[in-house]
Amino acid sequence: MVIGACRVKLRLPENGSLKGKRHVVKSLLE
């Protein structure tokens, strides 16, 4: 989960939209 959280922080600046955030969350849950 720590690695996933780091990935989210890295991706958030690129995906500022809600769709981008949802995509990141889905990728973590899979």
C-alpha positions in Angstrom: 0.0 0.0 0.0 2.9 2.4 0.7 4.2 1.9 -2.8 0.7 2.4 -4.2 0.3 5.6 -2.2 3.6 6.9 -3.7 2.4 6.1 -7.2 -0.8 8.0 -6.5 1.1 11.0 -5.3 3.2 10.9 -8.5 0.2 10.5 -10.8 -2.0 13.1 -9.1 -0.2 16.1 -10.7 -0.7 14.5 -14.1 -4.3 13.4 -13.5 -5.9 16.3 -11.7 -9.4 15.4 -12.9 -11.8 13.2 -11.0 -11.6 10.6 -13.8 -7.8 10.5 -13.4 -8.1 9.9 -9.7 -10.7 7.2 -10.1 -8.5 5.5 -12.6 -5.6 5.5 -10.2 -7.8 4.1 -7.4 -9.1 1.3 -9.6 -5.6 0.4 -10.7 -4.6 0.1 -7.0 -7.7 -2.0 -6.1 -7.0 -4.5 -8.9 
